[in-house]
Amino acid sequence: MSDGNKKRVAILGGGFAGLAAARALQNSEKKHTVTLINRHPDIHCRFLLPDLAAGAVDAKHLLHPIERLGNRFGFDFIHAEVTKVLFEKKQLRLADGREIAYDYLIFAPGSETNFHGNNNIMAHAYRLDNAVDAIAAMKALASGRYGTVVVCGGGYTGIEVATHVRRVMNERERPVDTIIVEARDTILASLPNWMKIYTLDNLSRMGIRVKTGATVESVDEARIVLNDTTVYDDACLIWTAGMKAPSLLDTQDAPRGPQGRTLVERDLRFGPDRFAVGDTACIRRGSSCSRMAVQAAADQGKHAAHNVLRLIDGEPTTSFKLSDWGLIVPMANWRSCGSAFGFPVRGAFATSLHYLLSAYRFYGINNAAGILDYARSSYRRQIRSKRKL
């Protein structure tokens, strides 16, 4: 089959969903070409960014070059930012003016921090969208400028960040007052009550304060004011209060659901020749979307790729079936909690699962070895700290 007859598959986004799709599109029959476009040259290990923000893990273990994966999986990689998707023309417009044509599109740009329209907070808060953001937070915490760290958001990420900050700063003998601020009346709002109780008990053990029913009113370089007039001086704000679809979607004519995510059909399509997968895709679950999760993103990317291949072969697409392995609320003192395949897990076993799955899901043998070595060292430090008590 000549190049002119090959179908062009474009993948927008080089996260876990996009790369899973690219991997599944490997094809010895040469019926198509695959081009993946991403604004970062590397895939970032997002589920360990809280560890990086606290300075606990080396950033080199959380990055893997996408071009290297392209050589391995047989796709072309373009390091560029997509500014607009021209659905009718079947083109992606890049920031440098280039236009990439496609026959089939797998839309996987991921998600970004939701500041809920507050430009003041967006300008001064640290976020954790990628490794670059986490390193910026790490440098701020390491500067010694702050006596207080306020983590806004009482979900998995906020709790993980707060526990890592508290633990690392204690180990460096530069403890900081660590506070979690949550707008709702409870942390981990969607999770079972036993997880909330277990987590609150552990946060109290670590000396982390939790302030529910509160929001950040304003923030500048080192002063944070809450809606109840509480003021924190010499304070650093880390924002983990929700995620949303990327701003790219604001200019697109596509069906939107909660968090601005793209509404998809059961086969993950939102048009005859385009699929949305990962954090940006909204698979309806009642009035909300399925939760954002790495495993779900990878499964969706793989399924969308298989459906693209079916369309190329003139076959009907198949429906995606969401499988949930469970979830872990990671806490840095190795007292994590969660569920795995429907069974409750807690303590060091839950933390071990978190790091084992992180090493398994990420790319690169050296990265996996580095993650596991970091986890082993972290556990040893925790054992030593208990012995000192």
DOZAZA-901485 format. One record per residue (C-alpha): residue number from 1; residue in one letter; x, y, z. Coordinates in steps of 0.1 Angstrom, whole numbers, plus 5000, padded with zeros to 4 digits. Layout:
DOZAZA-901485
- resi:resn:px:py:pz
- NUM:A:X:Y:Z
...
END
This chain:
DOZAZA-901485
- resi:resn:px:py:pz
- 1:M:5000:5000:5000
- 2:S:5015:5034:4990
- 3:D:5018:5063:5014
- 4:G:4991:5081:4995
- 5:N:4966:5054:5003
- 6:K:4974:5052:5040
- 7:K:4949:5066:5065
- 8:R:4964:5094:5086
- 9:V:4957:5091:5123
- 10:A:4965:5121:5145
- 11:I:4968:5119:5183
- 12:L:4966:5152:5201
- 13:G:4982:5147:5235
- 14:G:5012:5127:5248
- 15:G:4999:5117:5282
- 16:F:4988:5082:5292
- 17:A:4957:5082:5270
- 18:G:4975:5094:5239
- 19:L:5005:5071:5242
- 20:A:4983:5041:5249
- 21:A:4965:5049:5217
- 22:A:4998:5053:5198
- 23:R:5010:5020:5211
- 24:A:4978:5002:5202
- 25:L:4981:5016:5166
- 26:Q:5013:4997:5159
- 27:N:5005:4979:5126
- 28:S:5027:4956:5105
- 29:E:5002:4958:5076
- 30:K:5011:4995:5071
- 31:K:4975:5006:5065
- 32:H:4979:5039:5083
- 33:T:5004:5064:5096
- 34:V:5003:5079:5132
- 35:T:5014:5114:5142
- 36:L:5013:5124:5178
- 37:I:5015:5161:5188
- 38:N:5023:5172:5223
- 39:R:5034:5206:5237
- 40:H:5060:5189:5261
- 41:P:5089:5168:5248
- 42:D:5084:5143:5276
- 43:I:5055:5124:5292
- 44:H:5053:5134:5329
- 45:C:5045:5110:5357
- 46:R:5016:5130:5371
- 47:F:5007:5106:5399
- 48:L:5041:5113:5416
- 49:L:5041:5151:5412
- 50:P:5031:5157:5449
- 51:D:5063:5138:5458
- 52:L:5083:5160:5434
- 53:A:5067:5192:5447
- 54:A:5079:5185:5482
- 55:G:5114:5176:5469
- 56:A:5111:5140:5479
- 57:V:5118:5124:5445
- 58:D:5143:5132:5417
- 59:A:5125:5147:5387
- 60:K:5146:5126:5363
- 61:H:5126:5095:5373
- 62:L:5093:5112:5363
- 63:L:5101:5121:5327
- 64:H:5104:5100:5296
- 65:P:5111:5114:5261
- 66:I:5081:5110:5237
- 67:E:5104:5109:5207
- 68:R:5121:5078:5221
- 69:L:5086:5062:5225
- 70:G:5078:5072:5189
- 71:N:5109:5053:5177
- 72:R:5098:5023:5198
- 73:F:5061:5022:5189
- 74:G:5064:5035:5153
- 75:F:5047:5069:5153
- 76:D:5059:5104:5143
- 77:F:5062:5129:5171
- 78:I:5057:5166:5167
- 79:H:5068:5188:5197
- 80:A:5044:5217:5193
- 81:E:5013:5233:5208
- 82:V:4980:5229:5190
- 83:T:4960:5262:5190
- 84:K:4929:5251:5172
- 85:V:4913:5219:5158
- 86:L:4895:5225:5125
- 87:F:4871:5196:5126
- 88:E:4854:5203:5093
- 89:K:4887:5205:5074
- 90:K:4902:5176:5094
- 91:Q:4932:5197:5104
- 92:L:4952:5206:5135
- 93:R:4966:5241:5136
- 94:L:4999:5245:5154
- 95:A:5012:5276:5172
- 96:D:5039:5280:5145
- 97:G:5013:5282:5118
- 98:R:5016:5247:5104
- 99:E:4985:5226:5098
- 100:I:4985:5188:5102
- 101:A:4959:5170:5082
- 102:Y:4943:5138:5094
- 103:D:4917:5112:5085
- 104:Y:4910:5101:5121
- 105:L:4917:5121:5153
- 106:I:4922:5108:5188
- 107:F:4917:5138:5211
- 108:A:4937:5134:5243
- 109:P:4950:5167:5256
- 110:G:4945:5158:5292
- 111:S:4934:5182:5319
- 112:E:4946:5213:5337
- 113:T:4941:5230:5371
- 114:N:4907:5246:5376
- 115:F:4910:5280:5392
- 116:H:4873:5286:5388
- 117:G:4878:5319:5370
- 118:N:4898:5335:5398
- 119:N:4927:5353:5381
- 120:N:4942:5365:5414
- 121:I:4947:5329:5426
- 122:M:4959:5317:5392
- 123:A:4986:5344:5393
- 124:H:5000:5335:5427
- 125:A:4992:5299:5435
- 126:Y:5014:5269:5427
- 127:R:4998:5242:5406
- 128:L:5007:5206:5397
- 129:D:4997:5202:5361
- 130:N:5032:5189:5351
- 131:A:5067:5183:5363
- 132:V:5077:5219:5355
- 133:D:5049:5232:5379
- 134:A:5060:5207:5406
- 135:I:5096:5218:5403
- 136:A:5085:5255:5407
- 137:A:5066:5246:5439
- 138:M:5096:5226:5451
- 139:K:5120:5256:5447
- 140:A:5095:5278:5465
- 141:L:5093:5254:5495
- 142:A:5131:5249:5496
- 143:S:5137:5287:5496
- 144:G:5129:5289:5533
- 145:R:5107:5320:5527
- 146:Y:5075:5304:5540
- 147:G:5065:5294:5575
- 148:T:5030:5282:5564
- 149:V:5019:5261:5535
- 150:V:4982:5262:5526
- 151:V:4970:5234:5503
- 152:C:4936:5243:5488
- 153:G:4916:5212:5480
- 154:G:4908:5182:5502
- 155:G:4908:5155:5475
- 156:Y:4935:5128:5469
- 157:T:4960:5152:5455
- 158:G:4957:5179:5482
- 159:I:4961:5153:5509
- 160:E:4990:5137:5492
- 161:V:5007:5171:5487
- 162:A:5002:5182:5523
- 163:T:5015:5150:5538
- 164:H:5047:5151:5516
- 165:V:5053:5187:5525
- 166:R:5049:5181:5562
- 167:R:5071:5150:5561
- 168:V:5100:5164:5540
- 169:M:5101:5197:5559
- 170:N:5102:5178:5592
- 171:E:5130:5156:5579
- 172:R:5150:5187:5570
- 173:E:5143:5201:5605
- 174:R:5125:5231:5589
- 175:P:5089:5223:5598
- 176:V:5062:5244:5584
- 177:D:5026:5249:5595
- 178:T:5006:5228:5570
- 179:I:4969:5234:5564
- 180:I:4944:5219:5541
- 181:V:4915:5242:5531
- 182:E:4884:5225:5516
- 183:A:4853:5243:5504
- 184:R:4829:5214:5512
- 185:D:4821:5202:5547
- 186:T:4843:5172:5544
- 187:I:4875:5160:5527
- 188:L:4873:5132:5501
- 189:A:4837:5140:5495
- 190:S:4830:5112:5471
- 191:L:4847:5084:5491
- 192:P:4834:5061:5518
- 193:N:4832:5073:5553
- 194:W:4858:5049:5566
- 195:M:4884:5065:5543
- 196:K:4875:5100:5555
- 197:I:4879:5090:5592
- 198:Y:4911:5071:5586
- 199:T:4926:5100:5566
- 200:L:4916:5127:5591
- 201:D:4931:5106:5619
- 202:N:4964:5103:5600
- 203:L:4965:5140:5591
- 204:S:4961:5148:5628
- 205:R:4989:5124:5636
- 206:M:5011:5143:5612
- 207:G:5002:5177:5626
- 208:I:4983:5188:5595
- 209:R:4953:5210:5602
- 210:V:4921:5206:5581
- 211:K:4898:5236:5576
- 212:T:4865:5226:5559
- 213:G:4838:5249:5547
- 214:A:4864:5275:5537
- 215:T:4877:5290:5505
- 216:V:4906:5312:5496
- 217:E:4895:5348:5491
- 218:S:4927:5364:5479
- 219:V:4964:5357:5478
- 220:D:4996:5377:5470
- 221:E:5033:5368:5472
- 222:A:5031:5357:5509
- 223:R:4997:5365:5523
- 224:I:4966:5343:5520
- 225:V:4932:5355:5531
- 226:L:4902:5330:5535
- 227:N:4865:5339:5532
- 228:D:4861:5338:5570
- 229:T:4888:5365:5573
- 230:T:4915:5341:5585
- 231:V:4949:5355:5574
- 232:Y:4981:5335:5569
- 233:D:5013:5355:5565
- 234:D:5046:5342:5551
- 235:A:5024:5316:5534
- 236:C:5027:5296:5502
- 237:L:4995:5285:5484
- 238:I:4994:5252:5465
- 239:W:4962:5248:5445
- 240:T:4947:5214:5441
- 241:A:4910:5223:5441
- 242:G:4898:5206:5410
- 243:M:4907:5199:5374
- 244:K:4890:5208:5341
- 245:A:4894:5202:5304
- 246:P:4922:5222:5288
- 247:S:4916:5258:5276
- 248:L:4921:5246:5240
- 249:L:4885:5233:5242
- 250:D:4872:5268:5248
- 251:T:4876:5276:5211
- 252:Q:4862:5242:5198
- 253:D:4828:5234:5186
- 254:A:4823:5201:5205
- 255:P:4797:5188:5229
- 256:R:4807:5197:5265
- 257:G:4798:5182:5299
- 258:P:4808:5188:5335
- 259:Q:4843:5203:5340
- 260:G:4842:5214:5303
- 261:R:4850:5178:5292
- 262:T:4840:5165:5258
- 263:L:4809:5144:5258
- 264:V:4815:5111:5239
- 265:E:4793:5083:5227
- 266:R:4797:5047:5240
- 267:D:4824:5040:5215
- 268:L:4843:5072:5226
- 269:R:4834:5091:5195
- 270:F:4821:5127:5194
- 271:G:4820:5128:5156
- 272:P:4822:5103:5127
- 273:D:4860:5104:5125
- 274:R:4871:5117:5160
- 275:F:4875:5102:5194
- 276:A:4880:5118:5228
- 277:V:4899:5099:5255
- 278:G:4914:5104:5290
- 279:D:4907:5133:5313
- 280:T:4892:5154:5286
- 281:A:4865:5128:5277
- 282:C:4832:5127:5296
- 283:I:4817:5093:5298
- 284:R:4783:5099:5314
- 285:R:4777:5084:5349
- 286:G:4743:5099:5358
- 287:S:4747:5136:5360
- 288:S:4785:5135:5362
- 289:C:4814:5121:5342
- 290:S:4835:5091:5351
- 291:R:4864:5101:5374
- 292:M:4898:5111:5359
- 293:A:4922:5083:5365
- 294:V:4954:5071:5348
- 295:Q:4942:5035:5342
- 296:A:4909:5047:5327
- 297:A:4928:5071:5304
- 298:A:4951:5043:5292
- 299:D:4922:5019:5287
- 300:Q:4903:5045:5267
- 301:G:4933:5054:5245
- 302:K:4937:5017:5237
- 303:H:4900:5012:5229
- 304:A:4898:5043:5207
- 305:A:4928:5031:5187
- 306:H:4912:4997:5182
- 307:N:4880:5014:5170
- 308:V:4900:5035:5146
- 309:L:4915:5003:5131
- 310:R:4880:4989:5128
- 311:L:4868:5020:5109
- 312:I:4899:5017:5086
- 313:D:4889:4981:5079
- 314:G:4852:4991:5073
- 315:E:4840:4974:5105
- 316:P:4816:4988:5131
- 317:T:4830:5003:5163
- 318:T:4825:4987:5197
- 319:S:4814:5002:5230
- 320:F:4840:5010:5257
- 321:K:4835:4992:5291
- 322:L:4850:5011:5320
- 323:S:4870:4989:5344
- 324:D:4880:5003:5378
- 325:W:4909:4988:5396
- 326:G:4903:5010:5426
- 327:L:4920:5040:5441
- 328:I:4946:5049:5467
- 329:V:4947:5081:5488
- 330:P:4986:5082:5492
- 331:M:5000:5097:5524
- 332:A:5037:5103:5528
- 333:N:5040:5086:5562
- 334:W:5030:5053:5546
- 335:R:4996:5053:5562
- 336:S:4977:5054:5529
- 337:C:4942:5040:5524
- 338:G:4919:5031:5495
- 339:S:4905:5001:5477
- 340:A:4919:4976:5453
- 341:F:4896:4954:5431
- 342:G:4868:4961:5456
- 343:F:4888:4953:5488
- 344:P:4898:4979:5514
- 345:V:4935:4985:5518
- 346:R:4953:5007:5542
- 347:G:4987:5014:5558
- 348:A:5021:5004:5543
- 349:F:5004:4979:5520
- 350:A:4983:5006:5504
- 351:T:5013:5028:5500
- 352:S:5033:5000:5484
- 353:L:5005:4994:5459
- 354:H:5006:5031:5450
- 355:Y:5044:5030:5442
- 356:L:5043:4996:5425
- 357:L:5015:5007:5402
- 358:S:5033:5040:5395
- 359:A:5064:5021:5384
- 360:Y:5043:4997:5364
- 361:R:5023:5024:5346
- 362:F:5051:5047:5337
- 363:Y:5076:5043:5308
- 364:G:5112:5033:5310
- 365:I:5130:5006:5329
- 366:N:5153:5031:5345
- 367:N:5124:5053:5356
- 368:A:5106:5022:5371
- 369:A:5138:5013:5390
- 370:G:5142:5048:5402
- 371:I:5106:5050:5415
- 372:L:5109:5017:5433
- 373:D:5143:5027:5448
- 374:Y:5128:5060:5460
- 375:A:5098:5041:5476
- 376:R:5122:5018:5494
- 377:S:5143:5047:5507
- 378:S:5111:5065:5518
- 379:Y:5099:5034:5537
- 380:R:5132:5030:5555
- 381:R:5132:5067:5566
- 382:Q:5097:5062:5579
- 383:I:5108:5031:5599
- 384:R:5137:5051:5614
- 385:S:5115:5080:5623
- 386:K:5092:5057:5642
- 387:R:5121:5043:5661
- 388:K:5131:5078:5672
- 389:L:5097:5084:5689
END
